[in-house]
């Protein structure tokens, strides 16, 4: 049986598939979002992280330690820790076992201790003990991923960024700011929809709102100052 002749090329190259266009935001929705963040601003003009720090090194370390731990837990550990090791050189001298004595109350403390000491070694050997304040360099440090880098850069007013943790993820969905299924997708939606003047503070507003008002099990809609702007309000009132 004869093989079929190979199909001849038409000479026209197929075009690559177009990327899915970002969902357009209606004027009404854009106005709702603007009012929402204007309301946040009226409630707290300059929100800041609740982690205690006095320099960029302490901030990077505290944020890295805060993974799967509360800010309160981290502050209890870093209070005494930063009194003896407030820079990379001193942390390196403290060593992994010495560090563990301070952070043993924090989840995953052995892995975190290993990463903190490895990071201190890199900072001392490659950066003169200083924290490199750019995303690529930060994300290359042990235990410092995209979220940690975003928190640091945003907190120090270097780069607008919205780090998405469980609180930000939950609040963003309840407020219908994003339907993203991953933290990265939610982050992309927020950076697209949040008005530029609010982008450096949006992370803190959303995380604090989720931590104290829009809590996971039973959000406090009756005292929420933005409940009239929340599409999910009726789902929880009276529940």
CORNOR-V25381 format. One record per helix or strand of 2 or more residues. SS is the DSSP state (alpha for helix, beta for strand). FROM is the first residue (numbers start at 1). LEN is the number of residues. If there is no record, write none. Layout:
ss->SS from->FROM len->LEN
ss->SS from->FROM len->LEN
This chain:
ss->alpha from->27 len->17
ss->alpha from->56 len->10
ss->alpha from->71 len->14
ss->alpha from->88 len->16
ss->alpha from->109 len->18
ss->alpha from->135 len->5
ss->alpha from->146 len->10
ss->alpha from->166 len->9
ss->alpha from->183 len->11
ss->alpha from->196 len->17
ss->alpha from->227 len->3
ss->alpha from->233 len->4
